[in-house]
Amino acid sequence: MKLRTPSRSGSVLILMMGGLVATSFFAQQYAKANSDESTTAKLVARMISRFHVKQEEIDDEKSAKMLDRYLDQLDPQKLYFMQSDIDEFNKSRTDLDDQVKEGNVEFGSIAFAKMRKKANARYDQADKLIDSDFDFTKDESYFIDLKKRTWAKTEKEMRERWRKRMKSQVLALKLQKVKLSKIREQLHTRYKNFRRTLSQTEKHEILELYLSSLTHSYDPHSSYMSKETLEDFQIAMRLQLQGIGATLGSKDGYITVASIVEDGAAYKDGRLEVNDKIIGVDKGDGKMVDTVEMKTSKAVRLIRGKAETPLVLKVKKSETAKKGKPGEVVLIDLIRKVIEIKSAEVKGRIIKSPSRLHGNKARIGIVNIPSFYRDFEGARLGVKNFRSTSRDVLKVLKEFHEKGGVDGIVIDLRHDGGGALAEAIEVSGLFIDKGPIVQVKELTGKIREFKDLDQGVAYSGPLLVLVDRMSASASEIFAGAIKDYHRGIVVGDKSTHGKGTVQNVLPVARFFQRDNSNSRGALKLTINQFYRVNGDSTQNRGVRSNIVLPSLYDHMELGESFLDNALAFDHIREADFDKVDYITPKIVETLKKSSKDRVMKSKKFQKLIHDIKEFDRRKNRKYVSLNYKVRLKEQEELKKDDDESSKKKIENQQNDKEKPIFDQNYYNDEVLSITLEYAELLRNRKTAKK
């Protein structure tokens, strides 16, 4: 087995986009522009029409779509605005395009303010309804089909909608045997939190929502990111941040510690504990800022900062505190450190348990890839050990080799929403010997191939790629390449997500002002479409699995084809590449038949299939009963099948992100069975050729 260092072939696209920024004909404009929302909006509008893959101007049609999207974001359940409000908003239906191009974003703020005012009025109504006595013996129902729900035409209609909404929420808790006093307490807290969230919405969040409604009129993956959102995006891509290493949440107006990151500053110091309340932050300037009733994201920004800089936390110890007295207020001084986000990195494991492998002594390697991350800044600066998916996958493959090798490998891409194009190419190159990995159609229509240029592979044995409907973008490039080269077998849901577009993150300030800061945020813009080496786009259709296992996701509205303004499927010429013979029609059919037989004999899989049928029946309901006896009967019928929620079981079966790598369950064990049989088929074929 040849182990190699990942090539740098995939970085060409990133470098090319950097060049696009530097040579833009807009580069000399707006050098002295004011750093306000108006200028940001004008720059974003110019960037969209100039660089989006559709190459379309912002016009009246885009304006109408923008309006619909924004109102849907503000009031998705039609609980606040009435038809009269929509009629008033529609007066601007074909004007928003011109307004944004001129830098006028007032409509976004006005509509948000109106929604907030109306929402608070409805929350007042909700508080009164929570304390009222509902009659659960009446035969009435609540309309729950949001697609068919219309805007309320009268105040009476809206008040009735809220009455039934609150009755439904009280009934749901009553069916869980929660006492009435606790039900009321819980619901009052819920709506208090809704009020707080609305009141804490910042201007940059409203601008982000409004301008993203414009980008979504082009396609579902283009968006405007504020400076704060861009920072979070960069942290996710490099799996690294600078702070204290604590996950924060909010409860009853307090910033609470949800978890402590191992080896972080807070962990090593030891004084801060889970459930402690952070009531103040001195970010290092000697000023203690009160964080009670503060939005969590704002508190996080106070706590983050450059590594090796000091800060002081004012902490109210939890009732379960082990260090310090419960309830006492203490000051904790810390030094910020670089925190590695290990929970989201590539992980590997060798499964050799006979109980899971039907007594077989084989060894199956599992490689879990949560995302295709890449530290772009580290790569650009030539940092020797910058974080990247391909490097971490290679590290796992080397560990497998050092531990005696494996008989087969499963690459688990479930819930992997994608990431860097460069990493999809690099990871594919670890398993495919020299050749094109993906094709990209540029704005000019030119087709460009991105290749793995290095000969040799890091692993040459049986390979299974495990996917679901949440496997998207870079995951689909990898799965598509493995399938097209016949390098391995794809197993899981009927198909992957179906996202066949390339986005580039373009800092707005850098485009026009020669400003290397992120002061104006960034535009994540769809600039290209990508295609498999067989010429197919993954757009809408995704990558179809060779072997399909029963899945709830295949019965939900998940995937690109369900998104508004998604680009259409497309096909180009096939690339010149050499297939290998790890997969043949005969091998696929053999594995399909064996898997189908095992699934048919498995009580747990048959229970899953039954649950899926029940889900299909229930998902098309337009109304839910508000009669206690009717709902109780429905609940008891579900419990006859299983005391545990079937939906929870299905989700647990497919989402192992918070569990040990490839946790033991019937779904994962079927994947192991397929891998074992696949490895045996290849081994027998090899023996027969001798």
N, C-alpha and C positions, 0 to 999 in steps of 0.2 A: 504494500500500500504506500503510495507516494503522498507525503504530507507537504504542503506548500504554503507560502504566504499569499494572501489574497492579492489579486492584481489591482491596479488603479484604473482599469478601463472605464468603470462607471462614472468616474469623476468628471469626464469630459462634458457631460450635459450640464453639470453644475457650473463648470468654468465657462461654458458657452453662455449661460444665462447671465453670469457676472459681466461678461463682455457686452451683452445686450443692454444692460443697465448703463454701462460706461459710455456707450456710443449712441445712446438715444438722442434723437434730434431735439428732445426737450431739455437737454442737459444744461443749456445756458439760461433757461427761463426760470423765473421765480427765485433768483438767487437771494433776494432780500425779502422774501414773503414773510408775512406775519404768521406766527405759530398759533393759529386759531382754527376752529372747526371749518370755517368758510373756505380757507385756503386748502385744507386737507381734502374737503369734498371736491373741490375743483380739480385737484391733482389726481385723486382717485378716479374721477369720471374720465379724465384724459387717458389714464393708464388702461382702464377697462377697454375702451373703444380701440385703443392702439394695439394692445397685446393679447387680448382674449382670442382663443382659437377660432371663435366664430367670425371675428373681424367685422362685427356689426356695430353701428352707431347706437348711442342711447337715444331712443325715440319714444313716440307715444305708446307704442305697444309695450316697450320695456317699462314705461311709467305705470301703465295699468297693472302689469304683473308685480311691479314693486309695491304698489299700494295694497294689492291683495295679500301679498306676502307679509308686509309689515303689520297689517291689521290682524292677520292670522297669528302672528307671533305675539301681538299684544293681548289678544282675546281668543285663543284657540277653541274654547268651549262655548263661545258666544254667551258669556255670563255677565258682561259689563255693558258693552255698546248695544244700542237699540237700532232699529232700522233707520230711524230719523238721523242718528249719528252717522251711519254709513252713507246716507243720502248727502249729508253735508260734506263728508270726506270725499265723496265721488265728484264733487265740483272741481277737485284738483286732480282728477284721474289722469288727464293727459298733460298735466303741467309739471309734474315732479321731475321729469327728465330735464326740462329747461332750468328748473330751479337748482337742481344739484350741479349742473354744468356751470351755473353762475355762482355757485358756492352758497346757495340758500338752503339750509337744512332745518329751517324753523318748523316745517310741517312735522318732522319727526318728534321734536320736543313738544309741540302743541298736542299732537295725538296721544303721546305718552302721558302728558299731564292730565288730559281728559280721561284717559283710561284709569289713571291712579285715583282721581277724584271719584269716579263712578264705582271703582272697586271698593274703596273705603266705605262708600254708602251701602254697598251690598254686604260688606262685612258687618256693618251695624245691624242690618236686617238679620244676618246669620246669627249674631250673638243673641238676638231676641228669640229666634226660632229654636236655638239650642236649649233655651230654658223653658220652652213651651212643652205641652203634653200632646204627643202625637197619638193618633188612633190607628194602631196597626191591625185592627180587625177589618178595616175598610178594604174593598177590592179596587185598588187604584195602582197605577204603574208609572214608572219614570222613564222617559224617552232617552236612550243612551247612544243612539246612532249619531255620532258627531258629524259624519259626512253629510247626513240628511238634515241635521238641525239647522234651522233658519234663524235670522236675527229677530228678536222679539219686537213686535210692532207696537205694543202698548205697555204701559207700566204694570197693568194687571197681569199680562202674560209673563212679564219678567219676574214679578213677585211670586207667581205660581211656580215658575221654573225653579226659583230658589227654595220655595217651600218644599218641593219634592226632592230637591238635591239634599237639603239638610235632613229630611225624613229618611232618605236612603242612607246617609252617613250614620245617623243614629241607629238605624236598624242593623247595619253591618256590624257595629260594635255590640249591639244587643245580642245578636246571634253568636257572638264570641263569648257570651256570658259575662260581659263587663257590666258592673253595677252602674245604675243611672247617674249617680253622683260623679263617678269616674268618667263616664261617657261625656258628660257636660264639661268637666274639667279638661279633658283631653281635647275636645273640639274647640273650646275657648282658646286654649294654648295654640292650637293649629292656626286659627284665624288671626291671633295676635302675631304669630310669626309671619303670616302672609303680609300683614300691615308693615311690620318691621322691614321685611325684605324690600317691599315697594318704596318705603321712605328712604332706604339706604342706597337706592339705585343712583349711580353717579353719571355725570354728563357723558363721560367717555363710553359708558355702557350703552347709553341711548344712541349715541352716534354710531357705535359699532353695529347695533341692531338695525339701524336705519340704512346705513350704507351696505350692510350685508344683504338687506332685502333687495337692493339694486343688483348686487353681484349675483344673487340667486335667480334673478330674472334671465340670466344667461345660462347658468347651469348650477346644480346643487352643491358643487364643491368649491366654488369661488366664494371668498368672503373677505371682509375687511377685519383686520385684527388691531385693536387698540394696542398701545405700548404695553399695557399690563398683560393682555392676552398673548402678545408676541413673546413676552418673557416666559410665560408658562409653556408655550410651544417649544421654545428653545431648550428649556429644562427637560421636557419630555424627549427631545431628540438626542440630547447628549447624556441623559440619565445622570445629571449632576446639578446640584444647586449649592448656593452658599447661604448658610443659615445655622440654625441650632439643631436640626434633625428631629423635628416633632411634627406630627400630623395634627392639625387643629380642626375643631368643629364648633358649633354654636348650640347652646342649650339655655333656654329661658333668658336670653339676652347676654349670656356670658360666653366668652371665648374659652373653650374647654380643650384639654389635651386628649386627643383620641388615641394616639400611639406615640411611642418613642422609637426613633430609628436607631438600630444597633450600630455602635461605633461612632455615632454623631456626638456633637458637643454636649447636648443635654444628657445623653446616655452615659458619657464618660464622667460628667459632673455628678450625676446621681441624685440631685435634689428635686428635680422636676419629675412628677409622676403622672401617670394616666389618671384622668378625671380631675386633675387640678384645674382651677379657673385662673386664667391670666386676666387681671383687671387693670393692668397698666404696662406700658412699654416705654423705656427710655432707650431710643435707638442708638444712643451714643453721643448725643449732643447735650446731655445734662437735663433734658426736659422730659418729665414723666407724662406720657399721654394716656388719658383715661380710655380704656377699651371696652368698658361696659356698654352694651347696646350697639357696639361697633360691628360693622359687617366683617365677616371672617376674612374675606380677601384683602380688605384694607389693613386688618391686623397683621396678616401674613406679610404684606409689603413693608410694614414697620419693622418686623422681626428679621426679614431677609436683609442681607448686606454683604459687603466684601469680606472675604475670609480674613481672619486674624484681627477683625475689628471688634470692640467691646459693645455690649448692650446690657441693660438691666431689666428684668421682668419683675413686676409686682404681682405676686401670686397668692390666691386664697386657696389654702390646702383643702383637698377633698375630704369627705366624711370617712373615706377608707384609707386615708394617708398612712403610710408606714414610716415616712421620714418627716418628722414635724408633727405638731398637734392638729387634729382635724379642725378645719374652720379658721385657723390662724392665718394672718396675712404676713408674708415674708418677702424679702427682696432677694432675687437670685441673679447674680452677675455671671455672665457667660462670655466666651470669646467665640465668635462665629467661625465655622470651619467649612471646608468643602465636603459636601455630603453626597455619597454615591447612592443612587436609587437602585438598590440591588433587586428589589421586588419586581422590577420591570425588565430585567436583563435576561438574556438567553440562559437556559438551565438544561443540564443533561443528567441522565440517570440510566443505569443498566439494570434491566429487570431479568432476574434469573431464578425467580421463585417457581419451583415445580407446581405449586398449587395454582398459579395463574397460567402456567404454560402446559397444563394437562399432563404433568409428569415429565415433560420434555426438559432436557438439561441445556437447551439452547439459551443464548443470551441475546436479548433484544435491547438495543440502545434507543432511548427516547430523547429527542431534542425539542424542547419547547421554545418557540420563538414568539414572544408577546407582541413585538413590533419590529420593523426594520429601521432601527435608530442609527443615527450617525452624528457625531460631533463635527458639524461643518466648519466651525471656527477653528477647532483643533486641527482638522485636516488641512485647512487653508494655511495655517501658520506652521505646518510641518511638525506638529507635536508627535513625538515618537509613538506614544501609546494612547492616542486618542480613541474614545469609545466608538465602537462600530459593531453591528450585528455580525458581519462576516468574520471579524477577528474573534468574536466570542464563540461563534459556531465552530470555527477552526480549533479553538482551544478545547472545546468539548470533544471534538472528533479525535484530537491528540490524546485526550484523557482516556477515551474508549480504547484506543490502540495500546496505550501504556498499561491498561488494566487487563490485557489479554485479548482484546478485540471483541467483536460482536457478530452474530449471525444475520442480523438485519437491523435496519434503523427506521424509526418512525419520526418524521418531522411533523410536529403538532403545530398547525397554523390556525387552530380554532380561535375565534375572537381576535385574530391579528388583523387590524384595520389598515395595515400597510406602513408606509414611511418613505424612506429615501430610495429613489430609483437606483442610485449607485449601489446600494446594499443588496437590492434584489438581484442585480447582475453579479455582484461579487459572491453572494451565497450560492447562486446557481452554478457558478464556475467551480465551486468546491466539489460538485458532483458530475459536472459535464466537461468533457475534454474539448477544449478549443472550438469555438464557433459562435455564431450569433445567438444572443439570449432573448433580445426583444427588438422590435422595430418601432420607430417613432416617426410620426408624420409631423413635419414642421409647418409653420404658418404659411410658407410658400408652397406647400403641397409636396415638397421633397421628402422622400422616404430615407431615413437614416438608420443603419443597423448599429446596435451596440453589442459588442462581442466580448466573450471571454478569450483573451489573447494568450493565456498561459496553457501550455500543454500539461497534461497530467491532472489527476484528481486527488482530493484528500480522502475520499472513500469510494470504493468501487463495488461494494456488495449490494444486496437487495435493499430497495428503498421504497418506503410507503409515505405518501404525503396525506396528512389528515386535515380536512377542511370542513367549514360550515358556511352558512349564509353570511356570516360576519367576517369571513376571510376576504380581504379586499385589496385592490391596488397592487402594491409590491408583492403581497402574498400570491396574487393571481399571476403575476409575471413569473414567479418561481414555479408555482404549480403548473402553469401552462408550458413552461420550458421543459420541465421534467416529463410531462405527458407527451409533448410533441417529439421529443428526442427518443421516446420509448425507454427513458432511463429508469422509470419507476411507475408505481401504480398510485392513482389518486382515489381516496376513499372518504366517505362522509355524507354530507347533504347532497341533494341532487346537483347543485352547482354552487359556486362561490358567489360573492356579492354582485359582481358585474360592473365594477368601476374600471373603465378603460381609458382614463384620462390622466395627464401629468399636470401637477400644479407646481408653480414656483412661488416662493415667498419673496416679494419685492418690497423692501423698505421704502415707504413713500418719500421721506425726506431726502433719501439718497438719490432719488431719481432727478430731482429738479434743483436741489439746493446745495449739492456737493457736501451734504451733511451726513457724516457717518454714524450719527446717533439714531436711535429708534424713536425719536421724539414724536413723530407723526404716525407711529404704528406701521403696519405693513399690509400689503394686499396679497392674499393667497389666491392666485389667479390660474385658471386652467389655460395652459398655453399650447399643449400638444395632446394628441391621442397616441396611445401605444397599441401595438399589435403583437400577437404571438408570432413565432417564426413560421407557423403554418399559414400566416396571412390573416387569421381571424382576429378581430377586436374582442376584448373581453367585455366590452360595453354592453350592459343590460343582460347579456346571456351568461356571463361569467365563464368559468372553466368547469365543465361537467365531470362528475366523478365517474371513474371506471366501475366502482362498486358503491351502491347507495345503501345506506343504513337508515332505518326509520328515524324520523326527526320531526320534532314540533316546529322547528324553524321553517321547514318546507311548507308549512300550512299557515304561516304568518305572512303579513305584508312586509317582508324584509327583502332588501335588495335594491339595486339601482333602478330597475324597471318600475318601482313604485314611487320613485322620487319625482317631484315636479321639475320640468325643464331639463330632464336628463337627455344627453346626446343620444343619437340613434346608433344602432349596431352598424358596423362598417367592415369591409373586407378589402385587403390589398393583395398584391402578389406574394407568393410564398418565398421565403428566404432560401438561400443555398446552404443547406446544412446536412450533415450525415447522421442518420438515425442509428441507434444501437438496437440490440435485440433483447433487452431485459424484459420487454413486454411483447407478447404476441396475442393475436385473437384467441388462440387456444388457451393460453395461460389465463387470460381475463375471464373467459367463459368458465373455466374450471374453478377459479376462485369465487366467481359469482354464485355458481351452483352450490358450492360448499357453504358459503356464507348464508345463502338463502335457507338451506336446510337447517343450519344451526339456529338461525333466527326463528324459524318456524317451530323448533323444538324448545326454545327458550321461553319459560313462563314469564320472565321479566320483560323480554322483548314483546311478547304477546300482550302483556299488560300495557306496555307503552303504546302499542298500536291501538288498543282499545281506548286509551286515554286520548290519543290523537283524534280518534273518531268523535269522542265526546266533545273535545275542544272545537272541532269543526262544526258540530251541531250548535254549540253555545255561542260561538263567535259571530254568528249571523243574526243573533237576537237584536231586535230593535228596542225592546222594552224590558225593564226589570220590575218584578212585582214589589209592591210596598206593603204587602200583607204578610204578617209574621208567620202564620201557619204555612202559607205557600212557600215562602223562602226557607223555612225550617225543613219542609219536606224535600225541597231541592237539595239542601245541604246534606240531609241524611242519606239521600240516594247516592250522592257522591261518596259519602263515607262507607257505604256498603262495599265499594270496590277496594278501598284502602283507607286506613285511618290517617295516612299522610297525604298531603296535597300532591295530586298527580303532577300538577304544573311544576311544583318545586322539585319533584323527583326528576322530571325531564330536564329541567334547567341544570340541576346538579350533575346529571349524567353527561352534560355537554360542556360544562364550564368549570374547569379545574384550577382556575387562576389562583384561588385563595387556598388551595389544598396542596398536599405533596404532589410532586410531578407525576402525572399519569396515575392518579389514585385508582384503587381497585374498585371497579364496578362493572356491570355486565356489558356496557357499551365499550369501554376501553379494553375489556378482556376479549371482546369479539375482534377488535382491531389487532390485538396481539395474535389471535388465532389466524387471521388473514395473513399477517406478516410471517408467521411460522410456516404456513403452508406455501406461501410465495417463495420463501427461502429454500424450502425443500424441493419445490418444482425446479427452481434454477439449479440447485445442486444435482438433482437427478439428471437434468438435461446435460449438464456439464460432464457427468460421469458417463452418460450414454455416448457422448461424442468421442470419448477416449478409445 
